[in-house]
Amino acid sequence: MGLIQAALESQGIATVSVSVSEEISRKVGPPRVLFTPFPFGYPLGRPNDPALQDRIIRKTLELLDTDGPGPLYAKFDG
């Protein structure tokens, strides 16, 4: 996804991703990432928890409003 993000960003399209692996994401270097503390396969948390998923999506979308030098990494804290 980080490579796709880079291609989109080069065309002026802002992107953000949600990742459960900070180590892998930092190696790829996407422009904006929200790290979540959940297991692989569950970046938006527990199934059937729409309140939690809504908070994660809102936090992710907030990152689109940011622009600055270098990548922007944020952690979801609940």
mmCIF file as gemmi writes it, N, C-alpha and C atoms, coordinates in Angstrom:
data_model
loop_
_atom_site.group_PDB
_atom_site.id
_atom_site.type_symbol
_atom_site.label_atom_id
_atom_site.label_alt_id
_atom_site.label_comp_id
_atom_site.label_asym_id
_atom_site.label_entity_id
_atom_site.label_seq_id
_atom_site.pdbx_PDB_ins_code
_atom_site.Cartn_x
_atom_site.Cartn_y
_atom_site.Cartn_z
_atom_site.occupancy
_atom_site.B_iso_or_equiv
_atom_site.pdbx_formal_charge
_atom_site.auth_seq_id
_atom_site.auth_asym_id
_atom_site.pdbx_PDB_model_num
ATOM 1 N N . MET Axp A 1 ? 0.816 -1.19 0 1 0 ? 1 A 1
ATOM 2 C CA . MET Axp A 1 ? 0 0 0 1 0 ? 1 A 1
ATOM 3 C C . MET Axp A 1 ? 0.861 1.256 0 1 0 ? 1 A 1
ATOM 4 N N . GLY Axp A 2 ? 1.973 1.231 0.67 1 0 ? 2 A 1
ATOM 5 C CA . GLY Axp A 2 ? 2.821 2.418 0.714 1 0 ? 2 A 1
ATOM 6 C C . GLY Axp A 2 ? 3.285 2.848 -0.658 1 0 ? 2 A 1
ATOM 7 N N . LEU Axp A 3 ? 3.565 1.898 -1.543 1 0 ? 3 A 1
ATOM 8 C CA . LEU Axp A 3 ? 3.989 2.234 -2.901 1 0 ? 3 A 1
ATOM 9 C C . LEU Axp A 3 ? 2.841 2.842 -3.691 1 0 ? 3 A 1
ATOM 10 N N . ILE Axp A 4 ? 1.642 2.328 -3.499 1 0 ? 4 A 1
ATOM 11 C CA . ILE Axp A 4 ? 0.464 2.906 -4.158 1 0 ? 4 A 1
ATOM 12 C C . ILE Axp A 4 ? 0.219 4.31 -3.628 1 0 ? 4 A 1
ATOM 13 N N . GLN Axp A 5 ? 0.356 4.48 -2.324 1 0 ? 5 A 1
ATOM 14 C CA . GLN Axp A 5 ? 0.194 5.809 -1.739 1 0 ? 5 A 1
ATOM 15 C C . GLN Axp A 5 ? 1.174 6.795 -2.355 1 0 ? 5 A 1
ATOM 16 N N . ALA Axp A 6 ? 2.409 6.397 -2.513 1 0 ? 6 A 1
ATOM 17 C CA . ALA Axp A 6 ? 3.421 7.292 -3.087 1 0 ? 6 A 1
ATOM 18 C C . ALA Axp A 6 ? 3.038 7.701 -4.501 1 0 ? 6 A 1
ATOM 19 N N . ALA Axp A 7 ? 2.531 6.761 -5.291 1 0 ? 7 A 1
ATOM 20 C CA . ALA Axp A 7 ? 2.122 7.077 -6.661 1 0 ? 7 A 1
ATOM 21 C C . ALA Axp A 7 ? 0.948 8.046 -6.666 1 0 ? 7 A 1
ATOM 22 N N . LEU Axp A 8 ? -0.028 7.826 -5.806 1 0 ? 8 A 1
ATOM 23 C CA . LEU Axp A 8 ? -1.173 8.733 -5.734 1 0 ? 8 A 1
ATOM 24 C C . LEU Axp A 8 ? -0.758 10.119 -5.255 1 0 ? 8 A 1
ATOM 25 N N . GLU Axp A 9 ? 0.093 10.164 -4.238 1 0 ? 9 A 1
ATOM 26 C CA . GLU Axp A 9 ? 0.551 11.445 -3.703 1 0 ? 9 A 1
ATOM 27 C C . GLU Axp A 9 ? 1.314 12.238 -4.761 1 0 ? 9 A 1
ATOM 28 N N . SER Axp A 10 ? 2.054 11.549 -5.624 1 0 ? 10 A 1
ATOM 29 C CA . SER Axp A 10 ? 2.802 12.254 -6.666 1 0 ? 10 A 1
ATOM 30 C C . SER Axp A 10 ? 1.87 12.918 -7.676 1 0 ? 10 A 1
ATOM 31 N N . GLN Axp A 11 ? 0.608 12.472 -7.703 1 0 ? 11 A 1
ATOM 32 C CA . GLN Axp A 11 ? -0.397 13.07 -8.575 1 0 ? 11 A 1
ATOM 33 C C . GLN Axp A 11 ? -1.27 14.082 -7.836 1 0 ? 11 A 1
ATOM 34 N N . GLY Axp A 12 ? -0.9 14.398 -6.594 1 0 ? 12 A 1
ATOM 35 C CA . GLY Axp A 12 ? -1.631 15.396 -5.82 1 0 ? 12 A 1
ATOM 36 C C . GLY Axp A 12 ? -2.826 14.868 -5.057 1 0 ? 12 A 1
ATOM 37 N N . ILE Axp A 13 ? -2.927 13.55 -4.926 1 0 ? 13 A 1
ATOM 38 C CA . ILE Axp A 13 ? -4.033 12.939 -4.196 1 0 ? 13 A 1
ATOM 39 C C . ILE Axp A 13 ? -3.533 12.532 -2.81 1 0 ? 13 A 1
ATOM 40 N N . ALA Axp A 14 ? -4.099 13.145 -1.786 1 0 ? 14 A 1
ATOM 41 C CA . ALA Axp A 14 ? -3.688 12.835 -0.415 1 0 ? 14 A 1
ATOM 42 C C . ALA Axp A 14 ? -4.167 11.443 -0.023 1 0 ? 14 A 1
ATOM 43 N N . THR Axp A 15 ? -3.313 10.707 0.681 1 0 ? 15 A 1
ATOM 44 C CA . THR Axp A 15 ? -3.649 9.351 1.118 1 0 ? 15 A 1
ATOM 45 C C . THR Axp A 15 ? -3.287 9.166 2.585 1 0 ? 15 A 1
ATOM 46 N N . VAL Axp A 16 ? -3.904 8.186 3.185 1 0 ? 16 A 1
ATOM 47 C CA . VAL Axp A 16 ? -3.576 7.779 4.55 1 0 ? 16 A 1
ATOM 48 C C . VAL Axp A 16 ? -3.883 6.29 4.668 1 0 ? 16 A 1
ATOM 49 N N . SER Axp A 17 ? -3.106 5.579 5.437 1 0 ? 17 A 1
ATOM 50 C CA . SER Axp A 17 ? -3.364 4.158 5.638 1 0 ? 17 A 1
ATOM 51 C C . SER Axp A 17 ? -3.477 3.847 7.117 1 0 ? 17 A 1
ATOM 52 N N . VAL Axp A 18 ? -4.071 2.694 7.389 1 0 ? 18 A 1
ATOM 53 C CA . VAL Axp A 18 ? -4.179 2.175 8.746 1 0 ? 18 A 1
ATOM 54 C C . VAL Axp A 18 ? -3.302 0.933 8.795 1 0 ? 18 A 1
ATOM 55 N N . SER Axp A 19 ? -2.442 0.841 9.788 1 0 ? 19 A 1
ATOM 56 C CA . SER Axp A 19 ? -1.492 -0.262 9.856 1 0 ? 19 A 1
ATOM 57 C C . SER Axp A 19 ? -1.441 -0.851 11.255 1 0 ? 19 A 1
ATOM 58 N N . VAL Axp A 20 ? -1.253 -2.157 11.299 1 0 ? 20 A 1
ATOM 59 C CA . VAL Axp A 20 ? -1.049 -2.829 12.586 1 0 ? 20 A 1
ATOM 60 C C . VAL Axp A 20 ? 0.424 -3.136 12.807 1 0 ? 20 A 1
ATOM 61 N N . SER Axp A 21 ? 1.27 -2.835 11.812 1 0 ? 21 A 1
ATOM 62 C CA . SER Axp A 21 ? 2.697 -3.105 11.94 1 0 ? 21 A 1
ATOM 63 C C . SER Axp A 21 ? 3.504 -1.824 11.723 1 0 ? 21 A 1
ATOM 64 N N . GLU Axp A 22 ? 3.868 -1.212 12.806 1 0 ? 22 A 1
ATOM 65 C CA . GLU Axp A 22 ? 4.652 0.017 12.719 1 0 ? 22 A 1
ATOM 66 C C . GLU Axp A 22 ? 6.011 -0.254 12.081 1 0 ? 22 A 1
ATOM 67 N N . GLU Axp A 23 ? 6.629 -1.362 12.424 1 0 ? 23 A 1
ATOM 68 C CA . GLU Axp A 23 ? 7.952 -1.688 11.907 1 0 ? 23 A 1
ATOM 69 C C . GLU Axp A 23 ? 7.945 -1.798 10.371 1 0 ? 23 A 1
ATOM 70 N N . ILE Axp A 24 ? 6.994 -2.531 9.832 1 0 ? 24 A 1
ATOM 71 C CA . ILE Axp A 24 ? 6.915 -2.694 8.379 1 0 ? 24 A 1
ATOM 72 C C . ILE Axp A 24 ? 6.562 -1.378 7.706 1 0 ? 24 A 1
ATOM 73 N N . SER Axp A 25 ? 5.601 -0.668 8.251 1 0 ? 25 A 1
ATOM 74 C CA . SER Axp A 25 ? 5.172 0.588 7.634 1 0 ? 25 A 1
ATOM 75 C C . SER Axp A 25 ? 6.293 1.614 7.598 1 0 ? 25 A 1
ATOM 76 N N . ARG Axp A 26 ? 7.056 1.697 8.648 1 0 ? 26 A 1
ATOM 77 C CA . ARG Axp A 26 ? 8.155 2.668 8.661 1 0 ? 26 A 1
ATOM 78 C C . ARG Axp A 26 ? 9.217 2.34 7.608 1 0 ? 26 A 1
ATOM 79 N N . LYS Axp A 27 ? 9.397 1.058 7.313 1 0 ? 27 A 1
ATOM 80 C CA . LYS Axp A 27 ? 10.356 0.672 6.277 1 0 ? 27 A 1
ATOM 81 C C . LYS Axp A 27 ? 9.88 1.089 4.894 1 0 ? 27 A 1
ATOM 82 N N . VAL Axp A 28 ? 8.574 0.982 4.647 1 0 ? 28 A 1
ATOM 83 C CA . VAL Axp A 28 ? 8.008 1.349 3.356 1 0 ? 28 A 1
ATOM 84 C C . VAL Axp A 28 ? 7.918 2.867 3.224 1 0 ? 28 A 1
ATOM 85 N N . GLY Axp A 29 ? 7.591 3.551 4.324 1 0 ? 29 A 1
ATOM 86 C CA . GLY Axp A 29 ? 7.581 5.005 4.354 1 0 ? 29 A 1
ATOM 87 C C . GLY Axp A 29 ? 6.406 5.695 3.69 1 0 ? 29 A 1
ATOM 88 N N . PRO Axp A 30 ? 5.16 5.231 3.905 1 0 ? 30 A 1
ATOM 89 C CA . PRO Axp A 30 ? 4.022 5.955 3.343 1 0 ? 30 A 1
ATOM 90 C C . PRO Axp A 30 ? 3.907 7.346 3.966 1 0 ? 30 A 1
ATOM 91 N N . PRO Axp A 31 ? 3.229 8.272 3.284 1 0 ? 31 A 1
ATOM 92 C CA . PRO Axp A 31 ? 3.186 9.657 3.763 1 0 ? 31 A 1
ATOM 93 C C . PRO Axp A 31 ? 2.405 9.867 5.061 1 0 ? 31 A 1
ATOM 94 N N . ARG Axp A 32 ? 1.313 9.134 5.248 1 0 ? 32 A 1
ATOM 95 C CA . ARG Axp A 32 ? 0.492 9.276 6.451 1 0 ? 32 A 1
ATOM 96 C C . ARG Axp A 32 ? 0.013 7.9 6.879 1 0 ? 32 A 1
ATOM 97 N N . VAL Axp A 33 ? 0.208 7.591 8.157 1 0 ? 33 A 1
ATOM 98 C CA . VAL Axp A 33 ? -0.201 6.273 8.667 1 0 ? 33 A 1
ATOM 99 C C . VAL Axp A 33 ? -0.778 6.427 10.068 1 0 ? 33 A 1
ATOM 100 N N . LEU Axp A 34 ? -1.867 5.725 10.322 1 0 ? 34 A 1
ATOM 101 C CA . LEU Axp A 34 ? -2.38 5.581 11.677 1 0 ? 34 A 1
ATOM 102 C C . LEU Axp A 34 ? -2.092 4.146 12.1 1 0 ? 34 A 1
ATOM 103 N N . PHE Axp A 35 ? -1.32 4.004 13.171 1 0 ? 35 A 1
ATOM 104 C CA . PHE Axp A 35 ? -1.006 2.677 13.7 1 0 ? 35 A 1
ATOM 105 C C . PHE Axp A 35 ? -2.054 2.299 14.743 1 0 ? 35 A 1
ATOM 106 N N . THR Axp A 36 ? -2.579 1.08 14.627 1 0 ? 36 A 1
ATOM 107 C CA . THR Axp A 36 ? -3.545 0.597 15.611 1 0 ? 36 A 1
ATOM 108 C C . THR Axp A 36 ? -2.961 -0.61 16.338 1 0 ? 36 A 1
ATOM 109 N N . PRO Axp A 37 ? -3.357 -0.822 17.583 1 0 ? 37 A 1
ATOM 110 C CA . PRO Axp A 37 ? -2.75 -1.875 18.406 1 0 ? 37 A 1
ATOM 111 C C . PRO Axp A 37 ? -3.456 -3.225 18.303 1 0 ? 37 A 1
ATOM 112 N N . PHE Axp A 38 ? -3.913 -3.57 17.113 1 0 ? 38 A 1
ATOM 113 C CA . PHE Axp A 38 ? -4.691 -4.793 16.962 1 0 ? 38 A 1
ATOM 114 C C . PHE Axp A 38 ? -3.9 -5.834 16.176 1 0 ? 38 A 1
ATOM 115 N N . PRO Axp A 39 ? -4.35 -7.103 16.188 1 0 ? 39 A 1
ATOM 116 C CA . PRO Axp A 39 ? -3.628 -8.151 15.464 1 0 ? 39 A 1
ATOM 117 C C . PRO Axp A 39 ? -3.76 -7.992 13.943 1 0 ? 39 A 1
ATOM 118 N N . PHE Axp A 40 ? -2.845 -8.638 13.219 1 0 ? 40 A 1
ATOM 119 C CA . PHE Axp A 40 ? -2.92 -8.65 11.762 1 0 ? 40 A 1
ATOM 120 C C . PHE Axp A 40 ? -4.31 -9.102 11.323 1 0 ? 40 A 1
ATOM 121 N N . GLY Axp A 41 ? -4.83 -8.447 10.306 1 0 ? 41 A 1
ATOM 122 C CA . GLY Axp A 41 ? -6.152 -8.776 9.789 1 0 ? 41 A 1
ATOM 123 C C . GLY Axp A 41 ? -7.27 -7.986 10.429 1 0 ? 41 A 1
ATOM 124 N N . TYR Axp A 42 ? -6.964 -7.245 11.489 1 0 ? 42 A 1
ATOM 125 C CA . TYR Axp A 42 ? -7.987 -6.484 12.196 1 0 ? 42 A 1
ATOM 126 C C . TYR Axp A 42 ? -7.549 -5.039 12.441 1 0 ? 42 A 1
ATOM 127 N N . PRO Axp A 43 ? -7.194 -4.296 11.406 1 0 ? 43 A 1
ATOM 128 C CA . PRO Axp A 43 ? -6.692 -2.937 11.63 1 0 ? 43 A 1
ATOM 129 C C . PRO Axp A 43 ? -7.732 -2.004 12.243 1 0 ? 43 A 1
ATOM 130 N N . LEU Axp A 44 ? -9.019 -2.338 12.088 1 0 ? 44 A 1
ATOM 131 C CA . LEU Axp A 44 ? -10.065 -1.497 12.676 1 0 ? 44 A 1
ATOM 132 C C . LEU Axp A 44 ? -10.599 -2.08 13.969 1 0 ? 44 A 1
ATOM 133 N N . GLY Axp A 45 ? -9.885 -3.017 14.56 1 0 ? 45 A 1
ATOM 134 C CA . GLY Axp A 45 ? -10.265 -3.542 15.863 1 0 ? 45 A 1
ATOM 135 C C . GLY Axp A 45 ? -11.205 -4.729 15.787 1 0 ? 45 A 1
ATOM 136 N N . ARG Axp A 46 ? -11.881 -4.934 16.89 1 0 ? 46 A 1
ATOM 137 C CA . ARG Axp A 46 ? -12.758 -6.094 17.038 1 0 ? 46 A 1
ATOM 138 C C . ARG Axp A 46 ? -13.924 -6.049 16.06 1 0 ? 46 A 1
ATOM 139 N N . PRO Axp A 47 ? -14.309 -7.207 15.517 1 0 ? 47 A 1
ATOM 140 C CA . PRO Axp A 47 ? -15.509 -7.255 14.687 1 0 ? 47 A 1
ATOM 141 C C . PRO Axp A 47 ? -16.738 -6.863 15.507 1 0 ? 47 A 1
ATOM 142 N N . ASN Axp A 48 ? -17.697 -6.301 14.843 1 0 ? 48 A 1
ATOM 143 C CA . ASN Axp A 48 ? -18.977 -5.928 15.472 1 0 ? 48 A 1
ATOM 144 C C . ASN Axp A 48 ? -18.819 -4.904 16.585 1 0 ? 48 A 1
ATOM 145 N N . ASP Axp A 49 ? -17.862 -4.004 16.423 1 0 ? 49 A 1
ATOM 146 C CA . ASP Axp A 49 ? -17.682 -2.906 17.379 1 0 ? 49 A 1
ATOM 147 C C . ASP Axp A 49 ? -17.691 -1.588 16.603 1 0 ? 49 A 1
ATOM 148 N N . PRO Axp A 50 ? -18.874 -1.192 16.116 1 0 ? 50 A 1
ATOM 149 C CA . PRO Axp A 50 ? -18.939 -0.007 15.256 1 0 ? 50 A 1
ATOM 150 C C . PRO Axp A 50 ? -18.484 1.278 15.939 1 0 ? 50 A 1
ATOM 151 N N . ALA Axp A 51 ? -18.645 1.391 17.234 1 0 ? 51 A 1
ATOM 152 C CA . ALA Axp A 51 ? -18.205 2.612 17.919 1 0 ? 51 A 1
ATOM 153 C C . ALA Axp A 51 ? -16.68 2.737 17.85 1 0 ? 51 A 1
ATOM 154 N N . LEU Axp A 52 ? -15.978 1.647 18.089 1 0 ? 52 A 1
ATOM 155 C CA . LEU Axp A 52 ? -14.518 1.652 17.996 1 0 ? 52 A 1
ATOM 156 C C . LEU Axp A 52 ? -14.085 1.922 16.56 1 0 ? 52 A 1
ATOM 157 N N . GLN Axp A 53 ? -14.696 1.25 15.611 1 0 ? 53 A 1
ATOM 158 C CA . GLN Axp A 53 ? -14.337 1.413 14.208 1 0 ? 53 A 1
ATOM 159 C C . GLN Axp A 53 ? -14.592 2.842 13.733 1 0 ? 53 A 1
ATOM 160 N N . ASP Axp A 54 ? -15.659 3.441 14.203 1 0 ? 54 A 1
ATOM 161 C CA . ASP Axp A 54 ? -15.949 4.84 13.866 1 0 ? 54 A 1
ATOM 162 C C . ASP Axp A 54 ? -14.847 5.764 14.383 1 0 ? 54 A 1
ATOM 163 N N . ARG Axp A 55 ? -14.381 5.546 15.616 1 0 ? 55 A 1
ATOM 164 C CA . ARG Axp A 55 ? -13.306 6.377 16.175 1 0 ? 55 A 1
ATOM 165 C C . ARG Axp A 55 ? -12.019 6.223 15.373 1 0 ? 55 A 1
ATOM 166 N N . ILE Axp A 56 ? -11.719 4.994 14.955 1 0 ? 56 A 1
ATOM 167 C CA . ILE Axp A 56 ? -10.503 4.763 14.173 1 0 ? 56 A 1
ATOM 168 C C . ILE Axp A 56 ? -10.603 5.454 12.816 1 0 ? 56 A 1
ATOM 169 N N . ILE Axp A 57 ? -11.73 5.309 12.152 1 0 ? 57 A 1
ATOM 170 C CA . ILE Axp A 57 ? -11.902 5.942 10.838 1 0 ? 57 A 1
ATOM 171 C C . ILE Axp A 57 ? -11.841 7.459 10.953 1 0 ? 57 A 1
ATOM 172 N N . ARG Axp A 58 ? -12.461 8.025 11.969 1 0 ? 58 A 1
ATOM 173 C CA . ARG Axp A 58 ? -12.408 9.484 12.151 1 0 ? 58 A 1
ATOM 174 C C . ARG Axp A 58 ? -10.975 9.965 12.387 1 0 ? 58 A 1
ATOM 175 N N . LYS Axp A 59 ? -10.232 9.244 13.211 1 0 ? 59 A 1
ATOM 176 C CA . LYS Axp A 59 ? -8.826 9.599 13.467 1 0 ? 59 A 1
ATOM 177 C C . LYS Axp A 59 ? -8.016 9.493 12.178 1 0 ? 59 A 1
ATOM 178 N N . THR Axp A 60 ? -8.286 8.462 11.394 1 0 ? 60 A 1
ATOM 179 C CA . THR Axp A 60 ? -7.59 8.287 10.117 1 0 ? 60 A 1
ATOM 180 C C . THR Axp A 60 ? -7.873 9.459 9.193 1 0 ? 60 A 1
ATOM 181 N N . LEU Axp A 61 ? -9.125 9.853 9.075 1 0 ? 61 A 1
ATOM 182 C CA . LEU Axp A 61 ? -9.488 10.965 8.198 1 0 ? 61 A 1
ATOM 183 C C . LEU Axp A 61 ? -8.901 12.299 8.673 1 0 ? 61 A 1
ATOM 184 N N . GLU Axp A 62 ? -8.724 12.446 9.984 1 0 ? 62 A 1
ATOM 185 C CA . GLU Axp A 62 ? -8.082 13.667 10.507 1 0 ? 62 A 1
ATOM 186 C C . GLU Axp A 62 ? -6.668 13.818 9.95 1 0 ? 62 A 1
ATOM 187 N N . LEU Axp A 63 ? -5.999 12.71 9.719 1 0 ? 63 A 1
ATOM 188 C CA . LEU Axp A 63 ? -4.637 12.773 9.195 1 0 ? 63 A 1
ATOM 189 C C . LEU Axp A 63 ? -4.598 13.345 7.776 1 0 ? 63 A 1
ATOM 190 N N . LEU Axp A 64 ? -5.701 13.227 7.045 1 0 ? 64 A 1
ATOM 191 C CA . LEU Axp A 64 ? -5.742 13.792 5.696 1 0 ? 64 A 1
ATOM 192 C C . LEU Axp A 64 ? -5.691 15.313 5.72 1 0 ? 64 A 1
ATOM 193 N N . ASP Axp A 65 ? -6.11 15.896 6.818 1 0 ? 65 A 1
ATOM 194 C CA . ASP Axp A 65 ? -6.105 17.358 6.943 1 0 ? 65 A 1
ATOM 195 C C . ASP Axp A 65 ? -4.735 17.906 7.29 1 0 ? 65 A 1
ATOM 196 N N . THR Axp A 66 ? -3.765 17.045 7.469 1 0 ? 66 A 1
ATOM 197 C CA . THR Axp A 66 ? -2.427 17.494 7.838 1 0 ? 66 A 1
ATOM 198 C C . THR Axp A 66 ? -1.519 17.446 6.62 1 0 ? 66 A 1
ATOM 199 N N . ASP Axp A 67 ? -0.637 18.382 6.56 1 0 ? 67 A 1
ATOM 200 C CA . ASP Axp A 67 ? 0.323 18.415 5.465 1 0 ? 67 A 1
ATOM 201 C C . ASP Axp A 67 ? 1.601 19.01 6.021 1 0 ? 67 A 1
ATOM 202 N N . GLY Axp A 68 ? 2.682 18.424 5.673 1 0 ? 68 A 1
ATOM 203 C CA . GLY Axp A 68 ? 3.944 18.934 6.173 1 0 ? 68 A 1
ATOM 204 C C . GLY Axp A 68 ? 5.092 18.137 5.613 1 0 ? 68 A 1
ATOM 205 N N . PRO Axp A 69 ? 6.271 18.504 5.976 1 0 ? 69 A 1
ATOM 206 C CA . PRO Axp A 69 ? 7.427 17.786 5.454 1 0 ? 69 A 1
ATOM 207 C C . PRO Axp A 69 ? 7.535 16.394 6.062 1 0 ? 69 A 1
ATOM 208 N N . GLY Axp A 70 ? 7.92 15.464 5.23 1 0 ? 70 A 1
ATOM 209 C CA . GLY Axp A 70 ? 8.164 14.107 5.715 1 0 ? 70 A 1
ATOM 210 C C . GLY Axp A 70 ? 6.898 13.353 6.042 1 0 ? 70 A 1
ATOM 211 N N . PRO Axp A 71 ? 7.038 12.087 6.379 1 0 ? 71 A 1
ATOM 212 C CA . PRO Axp A 71 ? 5.874 11.278 6.703 1 0 ? 71 A 1
ATOM 213 C C . PRO Axp A 71 ? 5.26 11.67 8.039 1 0 ? 71 A 1
ATOM 214 N N . LEU Axp A 72 ? 3.981 11.422 8.169 1 0 ? 72 A 1
ATOM 215 C CA . LEU Axp A 72 ? 3.256 11.696 9.407 1 0 ? 72 A 1
ATOM 216 C C . LEU Axp A 72 ? 2.749 10.37 9.96 1 0 ? 72 A 1
ATOM 217 N N . TYR Axp A 73 ? 3.202 10.033 11.14 1 0 ? 73 A 1
ATOM 218 C CA . TYR Axp A 73 ? 2.794 8.793 11.784 1 0 ? 73 A 1
ATOM 219 C C . TYR Axp A 73 ? 2.052 9.141 13.073 1 0 ? 73 A 1
ATOM 220 N N . ALA Axp A 74 ? 0.91 8.479 13.269 1 0 ? 74 A 1
ATOM 221 C CA . ALA Axp A 74 ? 0.119 8.69 14.485 1 0 ? 74 A 1
ATOM 222 C C . ALA Axp A 74 ? -0.271 7.335 15.032 1 0 ? 74 A 1
ATOM 223 N N . LYS Axp A 75 ? -0.504 7.287 16.336 1 0 ? 75 A 1
ATOM 224 C CA . LYS Axp A 75 ? -0.936 6.06 16.979 1 0 ? 75 A 1
ATOM 225 C C . LYS Axp A 75 ? -2.354 6.258 17.508 1 0 ? 75 A 1
ATOM 226 N N . PHE Axp A 76 ? -3.182 5.262 17.281 1 0 ? 76 A 1
ATOM 227 C CA . PHE Axp A 76 ? -4.54 5.273 17.809 1 0 ? 76 A 1
ATOM 228 C C . PHE Axp A 76 ? -4.47 4.832 19.259 1 0 ? 76 A 1
ATOM 229 N N . ASP Axp A 77 ? -4.994 5.664 20.139 1 0 ? 77 A 1
ATOM 230 C CA . ASP Axp A 77 ? -4.914 5.36 21.563 1 0 ? 77 A 1
ATOM 231 C C . ASP Axp A 77 ? -6.262 5.011 22.177 1 0 ? 77 A 1
ATOM 232 N N . GLY Axp A 78 ? -7.247 4.855 21.35 1 0 ? 78 A 1
ATOM 233 C CA . GLY Axp A 78 ? -8.554 4.438 21.855 1 0 ? 78 A 1
ATOM 234 C C . GLY Axp A 78 ? -9.531 5.512 21.805 1 0 ? 78 A 1
